[in-house]
């Protein structure tokens, strides 16, 4: 692999976008009708495709072979074509019709004034000039005011796409002049499916539980999952990747440790449970990270207990909810009341971990509270 995975497999057509169907459908409708707005705001969590979608919009506006007929038949098709000179220029990063600005490092009024001067010049290709301003919430107040002036009286050949993870920091006068699209976190199913396609293309043999672990750890960010997969491939140095490899890279404590701790707490053995926490701490495990995993495990067991099963294997190392490594039902004697109390106590412990003078103390107190004799 000569490229980072998330760059190599960045979607090049609307059909390849994962998990943002509402945005794709609306933008395609605007392109089909010829009613493209002059300014858009793409907001949502990191790694969900905001910049990628902006580039696809730029390509579609300038593509010489735009498949409008394919869209009209509700078939995404090969849109944009990725064959004409305009598509190639954007894909190769040397297009003069697409200007990308990182507002985190270019946040002053001078940069926005330069942008305004550039916007007044016609697009070299003769169609649209598209400006993508990433992390737009980082602009200074004077820069926001300068940007507002451009958005109020934009040239007809210019389209602005503002991208941000914090839309509440964008001033109201800007928000009132843009079409806003909220990007959703990518589902675990969606991330696993994309990682499978990457692994198939790269001829990497990776176990299903490892894919699930990567997807769960990414918390809805496809880019994070792809970056973690790159790291995992580099770590293994082989064509076979196991769930254990993923656990090492992600810092995930094995399923058996979580189940063992729950079992000790349920059987009211506080000394042994606290000893297990001490062992984890001494082995270098970050307790805040472990606690988040443990709470996820408790939640999964609670959901299994009340009869809800999701569509994908979850955080339990790729095992179906409520199943142990042997395939037998796990912790069948745990009541919903016990699990609810445990979740509440460990959530409280998690909030106290960063301030505790003794790192393991909040977890120890949670264990003692759960194991005390009624």
C-alpha positions in Angstrom: 0.0 0.0 0.0 1.5 3.3 -1.1 -1.2 5.4 0.5 -2.9 5.8 3.8 -6.1 3.8 3.7 -8.5 6.6 4.4 -7.1 8.5 1.5 -6.8 5.6 -0.9 -10.4 4.6 -0.3 -11.9 8.0 -0.1 -15.3 7.9 -1.9 -15.1 9.2 -5.5 -18.8 9.0 -6.3 -22.0 9.6 -4.4 -22.7 5.9 -4.6 -19.7 5.2 -2.4 -20.7 7.5 0.5 -21.5 5.6 3.6 -24.2 6.5 6.0 -25.2 10.0 4.8 -28.1 9.2 2.4 -30.1 12.2 3.4 -27.3 14.6 2.4 -26.6 12.7 -0.9 -30.2 12.7 -1.9 -30.7 16.4 -1.3 -27.5 17.4 -3.1 -28.3 15.2 -6.0 -31.8 16.7 -6.2 -30.2 20.2 -6.2 -27.8 19.2 -9.0 -30.5 17.6 -11.1 -32.8 20.6 -10.8 -30.0 23.1 -11.3 -30.9 24.8 -8.0 -27.6 24.5 -6.3 -27.2 26.9 -3.3 -24.4 29.4 -3.1 -23.4 28.4 0.4 -23.7 25.2 2.5 -22.8 24.3 6.1 -21.7 20.7 6.6 -21.6 19.9 10.3 -21.2 16.7 12.3 -18.6 14.5 14.1 -15.1 14.1 12.7 -14.5 11.4 10.2 -18.1 11.3 8.9 -17.4 12.5 5.3 -18.0 16.3 5.4 -14.9 17.3 3.3 -15.4 14.3 1.1 -19.0 15.3 0.3 -17.8 18.9 -0.4 -15.3 17.6 -2.9 -17.9 15.4 -4.6 -20.2 18.5 -4.9 -17.3 20.4 -6.5 -16.6 17.6 -8.9 -20.2 17.3 -9.9 -20.6 21.0 -10.5 -17.7 20.9 -13.0 -17.8 17.4 -14.3 -18.0 17.2 -18.1 -19.9 13.9 -18.1 -22.3 14.4 -15.2 -24.8 11.6 -15.3 -28.0 13.5 -14.7 -30.1 10.8 -16.4 -28.8 8.3 -13.8 -30.0 10.5 -11.0 -33.4 11.1 -12.5 -34.0 7.3 -12.5 -33.0 7.2 -8.8 -29.9 5.4 -9.7 -26.7 7.0 -8.2 -24.7 5.6 -11.0 -21.2 6.7 -11.8 -21.6 10.3 -10.5 -19.3 12.2 -11.0 -17.5 10.5 -13.8 -13.9 10.7 -12.4 -12.7 10.5 -16.0 -12.8 14.1 -17.3 -10.0 16.6 -16.8 -11.9 18.5 -14.0 -12.6 15.3 -12.0 -8.9 14.2 -12.4 -7.7 17.6 -11.3 -9.7 17.4 -8.0 -8.8 13.8 -7.4 -5.1 14.6 -7.9 -5.3 17.7 -5.6 -4.2 20.2 -8.3 -7.6 21.8 -9.3 -7.7 25.5 -9.7 -11.5 25.4 -9.4 -11.4 24.0 -5.8 -9.8 26.0 -3.0 -9.6 24.4 0.4 -8.9 26.5 3.5 -8.2 25.3 7.0 -9.7 27.9 9.3 -7.9 26.5 12.3 -4.6 27.9 10.9 -6.0 30.6 8.6 -8.5 32.2 10.9 -7.8 35.9 10.5 -9.5 38.7 8.5 -6.6 38.9 6.0 -7.1 35.3 4.9 -10.8 36.0 4.3 -10.1 39.1 2.4 -7.8 37.1 0.1 -10.6 34.6 -0.3 -12.9 37.4 -1.3 -10.4 38.7 -3.9 -10.1 35.1 -5.3 -13.9 34.7 -5.4 -14.2 37.7 -7.7 -12.1 36.0 -10.3 -13.9 33.6 -12.7 -13.3 29.9 -12.4 -10.4 28.8 -14.7 -12.5 26.0 -16.1 -15.4 28.3 -16.9 -17.9 26.7 -14.5 -17.9 26.9 -10.7 -15.2 27.9 -8.3 -15.8 26.0 -5.0 -14.4 27.2 -1.7 -14.2 24.7 1.2 -13.6 26.3 4.6 -12.8 23.5 7.1 -13.3 24.1 10.9 -15.0 27.3 10.0 -16.0 27.8 13.7 -12.3 28.7 14.4 -12.5 32.0 12.5 -12.1 35.2 14.5 -15.1 37.6 14.8 -13.6 40.1 12.3 -13.1 37.2 9.8 -16.7 36.0 10.3 -17.9 39.5 9.5 -15.7 39.6 6.3 -17.1 36.2 5.3 -20.6 37.4 5.9 -20.1 40.1 3.4 -19.1 37.6 0.7 -22.1 35.4 1.5 -24.5 38.3 1.3 -23.4 39.2 -2.2 -21.7 36.1 -3.8 -20.6 35.9 -7.4 -22.8 33.6 -9.4 -19.9 31.3 -10.3 -18.9 30.7 -6.6 -20.2 28.0 -4.1 -19.0 28.0 -0.5 -19.0 24.9 1.6 -18.3 25.5 5.3 -17.4 22.5 7.4 -17.4 22.3 11.2 -17.6 19.9 14.1 -19.0 22.7 16.3 -21.9 24.4 14.5 -23.0 26.2 17.7 -19.9 28.4 17.5 -20.8 29.7 14.0 -22.5 33.1 14.3 -26.3 33.3 13.6 -25.9 35.7 10.7 -23.7 33.1 8.9 -26.2 30.3 9.7 -29.0 32.3 8.2 -27.3 32.5 4.8 -26.3 28.8 4.3 -28.1 25.5 3.8 -27.2 23.4 6.7 -26.7 19.6 6.6 -26.1 17.6 9.7 -23.9 14.5 9.2 -24.6 11.5 11.3 -22.1 9.1 12.9 -21.6 6.1 10.7 -23.3 2.9 12.1 -21.2 0.0 13.3 -22.7 -2.1 10.5 -21.6 0.5 7.9 -18.1 0.8 9.2 -17.7 -3.0 9.3 -18.9 -3.3 5.8 -16.5 -0.6 4.5 -13.6 -2.3 6.3 -14.5 -5.6 4.8 -14.4 -4.1 1.3 -11.0 -2.5 2.1 -9.6 -5.8 3.4 -10.9 -7.7 0.4 -9.3 -5.2 -2.0 -6.0 -5.2 -0.1 -6.1 -9.0 0.2 -5.9 -8.8 4.0 -7.4 -11.8 5.9 -8.9 -10.3 9.1 -11.3 -11.9 11.5 -14.8 -10.6 12.0 -14.3 -9.9 15.7 -11.3 -7.7 14.8 -13.4 -5.7 12.4 -16.1 -5.2 15.0 -13.6 -4.1 17.6 -12.2 -1.5 15.1 -15.7 -0.3 14.3 -16.8 0.0 17.9 -13.6 1.8 19.0 -14.1 4.3 16.1 -17.4 5.6 17.7 -19.0 6.4 14.4 -15.9 7.9 12.6 -15.1 6.0 9.5 -11.8 7.8 9.1 -10.7 6.7 12.6 -11.6 3.1 11.8 -9.6 3.2 8.5 -6.6 4.8 10.3 -6.8 2.1 13.0 -6.9 -0.6 10.3 -3.8 0.9 8.7 -2.0 0.7 12.1 -3.2 -2.8 12.6 -1.9 -3.9 9.2 1.5 -2.3 10.0 1.6 -4.0 13.4 0.9 -7.5 12.3 3.1 -7.4 9.2 1.1 -10.4 7.9 -2.0 -11.2 5.9 -3.8 -12.7 9.0 -5.2 -10.3 11.6 -6.9 -11.7 14.7 -9.1 -10.2 17.4 -6.1 -10.4 19.8 -4.1 -8.2 17.4 -6.9 -5.6 17.4 -7.1 -5.7 21.2 -3.4 -4.9 21.4 -3.6 -2.0 19.0 -6.8 -0.5 20.4 -5.8 -1.0 24.0 -8.9 -3.2 24.6 -8.9 -5.4 27.6 -9.9 -9.0 26.6 -13.5 -10.1 27.1 -12.6 -12.7 29.6 -11.2 -10.1 32.0 -14.5 -8.2 32.0 -16.6 -11.3 32.5 -14.2 -12.4 35.3 -14.6 -9.1 37.1 -18.4 -9.2 36.8 -18.4 -12.8 38.1 -16.3 -11.9 41.1 -18.6 -8.9 41.9 -21.8 -11.0 41.5 -20.4 -13.7 43.8 -19.5 -10.9 46.3 -15.7 -11.5 46.4 -14.5 -7.9 46.8 -10.9 -8.8 47.7 -10.4 -10.8 44.5 -12.2 -8.2 42.4 -10.1 -5.3 43.8 -7.0 -7.5 43.2 -7.9 -7.7 39.6 -8.2 -3.9 39.3 -4.8 -3.7 40.9 -3.3 -6.1 38.5 -4.7 -4.2 35.5 -3.3 -0.9 36.9 0.2 -2.4 37.5 0.2 -3.9 34.0 -0.1 -0.4 32.5 -3.8 -0.4 31.6 -5.3 3.0 31.5 -8.2 2.7 34.1 -10.4 5.4 32.5 -10.2 3.5 29.2 -10.9 0.2 30.9 -13.8 1.6 32.8 -15.4 2.8 29.6 -15.0 -0.7 28.1 -16.4 -2.2 31.3 -19.5 0.0 31.3 -20.1 -0.9 27.6 -19.9 -4.5 28.6 -22.4 -4.1 31.4 -24.7 -2.2 29.1 -24.5 -5.0 26.5 -25.4 -7.5 29.1 -28.3 -5.4 30.3 -29.7 -5.0 26.7 -29.3 -8.7 26.2 -31.1 -9.4 29.5 -34.2 -7.3 28.4 -34.3 -9.1 25.1 -33.0 -6.5 22.6 -30.5 -7.7 20.1 -28.9 -5.3 17.6 -28.1 -6.0 14.0 -24.4 -6.3 14.5 -22.1 -8.0 17.0 -20.9 -5.4 19.4 -18.3 -4.5 21.9 -18.0 -7.9 23.4 -15.0 -8.8 21.2 -17.4 -9.6 18.3 -19.5 -12.0 20.3 -23.3 -11.8 20.2 -24.7 -10.1 23.2 -25.0 -12.3 26.2 -22.7 -15.0 24.9 -19.4 -16.1 26.4 -16.3 -17.2 24.5 -17.6 -20.8 24.6 -20.9 -19.9 23.0 -22.8 -20.4 26.2 -25.1 -17.7 27.7 -23.0 -15.3 29.9 -23.8 -14.3 33.4 -27.4 -15.6 33.2 -28.0 -15.1 37.0 -27.4 -11.3 36.8 -30.6 -9.4 37.2 -31.4 -6.1 35.4 -31.5 -4.4 38.8 -27.9 -5.5 39.5 -26.7 -4.4 36.1 -28.4 -1.0 36.4 -26.9 -0.4 39.8 -23.4 -1.5 38.5 -23.6 0.8 35.5 -24.6 3.8 37.7 -21.8 3.1 40.1 -19.1 2.7 37.4 -20.3 5.7 35.5 -19.9 7.7 38.8 -16.5 6.1 39.3 -15.5 7.1 35.8 -16.2 10.8 36.5 -14.1 10.6 39.6 -11.1 8.8 38.1 -9.4 11.9 36.7 -9.5 13.7 40.1 -8.7 10.8 42.4 -5.4 11.0 44.3 -5.3 7.2 44.1 -6.0 6.1 40.6 -7.8 2.8 41.3 -9.8 4.1 44.4 -13.1 5.1 42.6 -13.3 1.6 41.0 -12.5 0.0 44.3 -15.3 1.9 46.0 -17.7 0.9 43.3 -16.8 -2.7 43.8 -17.2 -2.5 47.6 -20.6 -0.8 47.1 -21.8 -3.6 44.8 -20.5 -6.4 47.0 -21.5 -5.2 50.5 -23.8 -7.4 52.4 -27.4 -6.2 52.5 
